[in-house]
Amino acid sequence: MKTQNVSRTILAAGAGAVLAATALLYVPELVGQGPPAPPGPAERATIAAHAGAQAALPDLAALITDREKWLRAHPDDDASWAALGAAYTERGTRIGDLRDYPRAEKALKRSLAERPAARGNVDAQLGLGALAGARGDWRSAKEWGERVRKAEPGRWPAYPVLIDAYNGLGDYEAAGKATEKLEELHAGAVARARASLTYRNRGWREDADAAALDAAALAETDADKAASLARLGDLAWERGEAAEALARYGAALRLVRDHGPSLAGRARALAGLDRPDEALRDWRAALARLPLPEYVLEAGELYEAMGLDGDARALYERLRTGTWVRAEVALGLLDADHGAPAAAVTRLRAEWARGHRSVAVADALGWALYRAGKPKEALEYAKRATDEGLRSASFAYHRGEIERALEQHGPARRHLAEALRINPRFSPLLAPRAAEAVAALGEPSDELPRELRPEKASGTAEKASRTTEKASGTTEKASGAETSSGAAEKDSGAEKASEAEKTSGAEAGGDGVPGEPRVPSGTP
């Protein structure tokens, strides 16, 4: 399954941006030597880096050799140590050779030893930020990038480092702001490539494609243009346009015939076009050129879908036992789908606890929890992955299956169907399962839910009417009782008044005039 990590192509461009920061410094012996000769390999790498572009890999190797030789004679040159470290990082990222990362760290720390950060060694700090990002240590990458931004806010190579770090941490708002600042400071391909990534993460597909096309148009080297075309291929694949993706990857491979991301992308597109034998050929080439953990997983799942279980198991074992960087999502998905969901939950919870809260980690953790029998908790993470904005078929499929397990059939049907609308061939293993799940759920019922049915509503109204009538009768009865009570009191009061009048009249005399003295009868 294609994971949704920060693109390795994007990361390589970030390392190139760091080289750009030192482009005027790391071939000092070339300055002032008379009329310029045609540039050699190391000089071409210098020129590319100055533009923020990727150099051809042979030129990058020549630059590394040149700096190593220079530093043996000039070991106190802090700028060349920084440039060498940045070059090691870029090469390691682009060919997947982890041995370059310790070399990069040693060179960058040596640069800081020769000229500390307090004395303005920004290049080494930028290099350490790019190295941390290549290793997937997003917190450290963020710290180094923010130090440089604070010291020199106008230094544009700091922003690709920060954008990648914010994306890795799941802080997409900060990534968007950093992208805007990068575009204010720099108008090259690297800026448009980061803009494309930001738009993709927000779900703005047309804008992402337009920015990636701009990056391809602005590319200054074949390597840079191939990277941009591969990015366009990725975007087309994610939209479910396998034929368009195949054409874009083919264009990249015509420029750089062994371009690793394009070989992997073409393999993916060929599988989506029902050309599995050609897809396996390209997966083998991609893994030989750029052995990344997500590529190993995808190739293994294609073998499994084709019934080649032995080859699939061999690749899964390679993934489990290999030494990798930035492999937690791929390893988590491997364990979740292929026999060890509890281990996947443990691994991905640890990644989340590190602050690595990208949508890719949220999706993988949610899926692992579901596979481990915890769908209710899983849904929280699945929602976080899908609600951020990125339109991903695999994310939608995972959420739909989790909702189906919770018997939330309406949302489940919606998200499973959405996965197939986004890309009906998103995974050789999971896309058929998504189609089966949609069929099992069937079409939505024509009947309204019980609580909304007319007869139910009518019955509820009648019951309410009877309740009202009953209440009204009770009120009337109470009112009648009050009236009777008042009449009885009135009668009682009248009787008492009549009795009082009689008594008073008896006391006053025959005339019954109160207050007058009694006159004896017969008196004149």
N, C-alpha and C positions, 0 to 999 in steps of 0.2 A: 504494500500500500504506500502511495506517495505521501510522505509526511510533510507537514507545513512549517518546517523550520525556516529561519532566515536563510535566504538563498546563498549557497556557497559561491556562486558567481558574484553576487552582491558583495560578499565578504572579501573576495579577491580584489574587487574594485576598491574597497576600503583600504586594503593594504597598499594598493597603488596610490591612493590619495595621500597616505603617509609618506610614501617615497617622494611624492611631489613636493612635500614640505622641505625636503633636503636636496632637491634636484640641482640647485645651483652650487651645492657644497661638496657633493661626494665624488667629483672627479677633478680635484683642484689642480692636478698637474697638467690638465688640458688647456688651462687658461694662459694666454699670452704666448702662443707658440707660432705666431705668424699666420699666413693664409690658411683657412681651414681646409683640411682634407675631407674626402667623403667620410661620413661617420662610420665608425666601426661598431661592432655589436654592443660593447659597453656604452658607447656614446649614444647609440639608438635607444638603449634602455633609459639613459639619462634624459633624452629628449621626451620620450614617452612619459616618464615619471613627472617631468616638469609640467606636462599638460594634464596630469592626473589620470593618465591612461595606463592600460595594461601593456607591458612590453611583451614581445614574443618570448617564449620560454627559453630558447637558446640565447637570446640577448640578455635575459635576466641572469642566466647562468654565467655568461661572460662578465656581467657587472659584478657578480659575487666573487668570481675569481680575481678580477681586477682589484676590488677593495681588499680582499684578503692579502694579496701581494703588497699593496700600498701600506697596509697597516703593519706588516712585518717590519717595514722600514720606518714607519711613523706611528708608533703605538700610542702617542698622546693626542691623536687627531680625533676629538670627540665627535665631530660631525660625520666622519667616515664610519665610525663605530655605529652611530645611529642609523646611517644609511644601510650599512651591512645588515643590521638587525631587521630593519624594515623589509629588505630584499629577501632575507631568509623566511620571514613570515609570509610574504606574498607567494613565494615558491611553494612553501609547505601547504598553503591553502589551495593552490591551484593544481597540485599534483597529489595531494593527500599524503604527503610524506611527513609523518610526525617527528622524524629525527631533526627536521629543520627548526622546530619550535624551541628546544633547549639551546640550540646554537643562537637563535634570535635573542633569547633571554640573556644569554651570556654577553653578547655584543652590546645590547642596550644597557645593561647594568654597567658594563665597562665605560660606555659613553658617559653615564651619570657619574661614574667615579672620576673621570677626567674633568668633567664640568658639571657640578651638581645642579639640580633643579632650581635651587635658590639663586644660582647665578645665571639663570635664564636658559637652561638646556631644555627647550620645549620639544625639540625633535625626538629626543629619547623618550620623553613622557608620552608623546603621540605614538611612538613605536610600541611602547608597553601597553597602551590602550588597544591598539590593533591586535597585538599578540593575545591579550586577554580575551578579546572577542573571538579570535580564531579558535581558541581553546574552549569557548563557551562559558567563560567566567564573566558574566554580564555585569555583576556588581563592580568588579575591578575595572572593567572597561569603562563603565560610567564614571568611576572616580577619577581615572586618568584623563578622560575626555573633559570632565568638568573643571579639573585643575587647569588644563590648557585654555579652555574657554575663559576662565576667570582671569588668567594672566594676559591672554591676547584674544579678546572677543572677535577680532576680525580675521583670525587665521582659519580659513575655510576647511583645511583638512581635519580639523577637530570634529566637524559636524557629522561626517559619515561614521566615525567611531561612536559618537553619541547616539545617532539614529539606530544603529545596530544594537547598541546596549539597551536603549529604551524598548525596542521591539522585543528583545530577549526577555526583558523583565515584565513585559505586558503593559508598559506605560505608553499606550498608543497616542495619547494626547501630547505628551512631551516629544515623542518621535515626530509628530506632525509639525509642532512648532520648530523643532530643530531643522526639519526639511525646508520649511519656509525661510529660515535664516540662511541655510546653505544656498538656496536659490538666489537670495539677495546678494550673496558674496561671490558666487561662482556660477558661470553660465555653461559649463562644460557637460560632457556626457555623464560624468559621475553624479552630478546634481539631478539630471533628468532621470537617471536610473533609480535614485533614491525616491524621487517624486513618484515614479511608477509603483514602487513597492508600497509607499504610503497609501496611494489611491487604491491599490489592490486590497490592502488590509481593511479599508473602509467599505469595500464592496463597489467601488466606482470603476467598473470594468472598462468603459469606453475611455475614461481619463487615463487609466493605467496603461492601456494600449497606446494611446496617443503619446504619452510621455516616453514609453519605451521606444516608439518609432523615432522620437526626437533624439534619444540617446544613440540610436543606431546611426542617425544622420550626422551627429556630432562626433562620432568615434574617430579617433586619430590614428589608430593602428588596426591591423587585421585582427589581432587578439581582442581588442576592445570591441570591434564591430561584431565579431563572433559571439562575444558575451552578450551583447545587446540583442542579437538575433535569437540566441538561446532563450533569453528572457521573454521575447515575443512568442516563441514557441511554447513556453510554459503557460503563458496567459491564454493562448489559443486552446491548449489542452484542457486547462481548468474550465473553459467554457464548453467543453465537449466537442470542439472542432478538431478532430484528429487529423484530417487531411491537411488543414491549414497549418497545424502544428508540425506535421511532417515536412511540409515545404519550408517552413522557417528553420527547422533544425538542419535540413539539407543545405540551405544557403549558408548557415554558419560553418558546416563541415567542409564546404567548398573553400572557405577562407582558411580554416585551421582543421586539417583533416582528422586530427586525433583529439578534438576538443571534447573533454570528458562530459560536461553537462549536456552537450548536444548529442553525444552518443547515447547517453541515458534517456534523454528526451525522445530521441528517434525510436529507441527500443520500446518505450511506453506507447508511443503513437502507433507503431506497427502492430503491437498487441491489440490495441483498440480497433484496428482495421482488419482484424482476423488474419494477420500474417505472422503467426507465432514463431515459425522457424527463423524468419528474418529478425524477429524481435530477440530471440535467444542469441543469435549471432552478435547483435549490437550490445546486448547486456554483457556478454563475455568481453567484448572490446572495451566497454565502459569500465568494467571492474578491473581490467588490466591497466587502464590509463588513470582512473581516479576511483580507488576503492573506498567509497564512503559507506557508512553503515546503512543509510536509507536505501542506497542502491542495492546492497546485498539482500535486504529484506524484500524489496520489490522483485528482484530477479528470482528469489526463492519462491515467492508466491506465484509467479508465472509458471515456474516448473511444476509446482503443486497443482495448479489449475489444469495443466496439460497431462496430469497423471504421472509425471516423472518424480515420484516421491523420493527416490534415493538421492537424486540431484538436489531436490528441495531441502532434504534433511542435511545434506552436506553444507549448503549455504547457511542454513539456520545455525548449524554448529560453528561455522566460521564466524558468524556474527556474535554468538554467545562467548566465544573464547578469544576473540581478537582484542587488540589494544586500539582503542578509539578515543577521539574527543567528540564532544557534542553528540553523543549517541544515546542519551537517556530516553528520548521519545521513541526512537527505532527499537531499542531494546525492550522498552515497556510494551510496545505494540506486539513485538515478537512473543513475549511471554504471555500477554493477554490472549492472543489468538492461537498460540501453539503450545499450550500445556502447562503454563505456570502463572495463572492470573493473580494468585496471592503475592508472588514475588514481584509481579508488575506493579501491584498497588504499593508495595513497600518502596520500590525504586522511585516511583513517580511522586509519592507523598514526600519523599526526601527532596526531590527536585523542586517541588512546590514550596517546601519549607526554606529552601535556599533563596527564595524570592523570584525564581524563574517561573513567572506566571503568564506566559504567552498563551495565545489561544491553542497552540499546538500541544502544550503541556496540559492545559485544561481538558482538551478533547481526549488525549491519551489516558489521563487519570480517570476521567468519567467512564471511558470504555473499559478500563481495567477493573474498576469497581463493579460495573455491570457484569463482566465476565466472572467476577469473584462472588456473584450472588447478592450484590448490594445495589439494586437499581434505584432505590429512592435517593440515596446519597449521590449516586452516579449522575442523576438528572441535574443536580445543582451545577456540576462542572460542565455537563453537555450544554446547558443553557448559556453558560458563560462563554463557551467556545463559539456558539452559533450566533449569539446576540451582539457580538462586537462589530460585525459588519462583513467580514470575509465570507465570500460565497464558496463553500467547499462541499463537494458531493460527499466525501467521506465523513465530514462532521455531521452533515444532515442525516446520513445513514445511521451513524452511531446514535444520534439523538432519537431517531425514529424507533430503533430497536429497543432502546431503554424505555421509551414511552409504551411500546407494545407490551413489554414485560410488566409494566405497571397498570395494564389494561386501560390506558388512556388512548382509546382506539382512534378517535378523531385526530388529535395531534400526531399520533404515530403514522397514520395514513398520509397526512399532509407532508411530514418530513421525509418519509421514505420515497414518496412520489417526487418531492423536490430534489432529492439526491439524483434520481434518474433523469429529471429534467435538466439539471445542471450538466451532468456528464453521464450518459447511459452506460459508458464503459470505464467508469472511474477506477475499477479494480478487477483484475481477472478472477479473484476469489469472491469479493464481496458484492459486486454489481449483480451477479445472478441471484445471490441471496436476497438482495433488496427487491428484485422483481418478484421472487417467490413470496416474500413477506407482504408486498402490496396485494398480490393475488389472494393470499390467505385472508387478509383483512376484508377483501371484497369491496364492493361499492358502498357508499354511505346509504343507510336505510332511508326510504321515502317517508317513513313514519316520524312524526315529531316525538321527542322524548316524552315519557309518560306525564311528567309534570306540566308539559305545555300542550297536551292534547285537549281539544275542545270539550269532550265529555268530562274530562277531569276538571277543566276550568268551570264548566256548568255546574257540576256537582259541588264544587267548592263554593260557587255563588249561592246555590240553593241552601247549602249548610249555613252560610253566613246570614242568608235571609231568615232562616229559621231561628238562628241565634238572636237576630235583631228582634223578631217577633216575640220571642220568649222574653227578651229583656223588656220589650215594650209592655207585655202583659204584666210582668212583675211590677213595672213602674205604675201601671194603672191601678193594680190591686193595692199597692202601697198608698197611692193617692186617694183611693176610695176609703181606705182605713183611716187616713188622716181626716177626711171629710166627716166620717161618722164620729170620729173622736171629737172633732170641733163642734158638731151638732149636739152631742151629749153634754159637752161642757156648757154650751149655750143654754140648753134646757135646764141644766142644774143651776146655772146662774139665775135664770128667770124665776125658778121656784124659790130660791133663797131671797130674791128681791121681793116677791109677793108676800112671803112670810114676814119679812121685815116691815112691809107697809102695814100689814094687819096689826102687828104688834104696836107700831107707832100710832096707828089710828085708835087703838084701844086705850092707849095712854092719853091721847089728846082729847078725847070726848066723842059724843055722837057725831058731831059734824066732821070729826076726824081732821080738824084743821090743826096742824102741829104748831106748837109754840103758843097757843092761846090758852088762857086760864078757863077752867071749866065753870059754866054759869048754871046754877041750879034751876031746874024746871019750875016754871011758874013765877019766877022773879020778874018784875016789870023792868 
